[in-house]
Structure formats: structure tokens, C-alpha cells
Amino acid sequence: MSLPYRDADQISEGREAVRNGIPLDRIAGHLRVTVEELRQLLDLPTARPVPATQAADEFDLWAVDRLDGQL
């Protein structure tokens, strides 16, 4: 996928806006790119959903013993 060209000033302004807490969709709209393209332009991590391994109301007290063996 080829990214649209944005000069260094626009990329710098985008990074500054992220630092100031402006939402990515608003910055992307200002630069006329998608949020995914903005993440690539600014070298931000891609958003990926984290799969739930257990129900929210369950808690595994012995997980530390299993994970200790992996270290």
C-alpha cells in the first residue's frame, strides 16, 4: 500500500497533535488520510484487538506458577 505524500512539517504537526491528546481520527481528517495511514505516517503502533482468554469475572490464582516456568 502506498502512502500519500506528506511533507516533514505536516508529519511533525501530526506528532505534536498526538502528544497533545488530539484524537487520531481528527488528525487524520485534517491531513486527509485514513487512521491506518496516519499510524503508518507517524510510525505509531497498529491497533489490534486483544483476544479475551477468559471471562471477565474469572481470575486464575495459579497463572503465576504456569508463567514462572516460561521465564
Secondary structure, DSSP 8 states (H G I E B T S, - for coil): -------HHHHHHHHHHHHTT--HHHHHHHHTS-HHHHHHHTT---------SS-TT---TTHHHHHHTT-
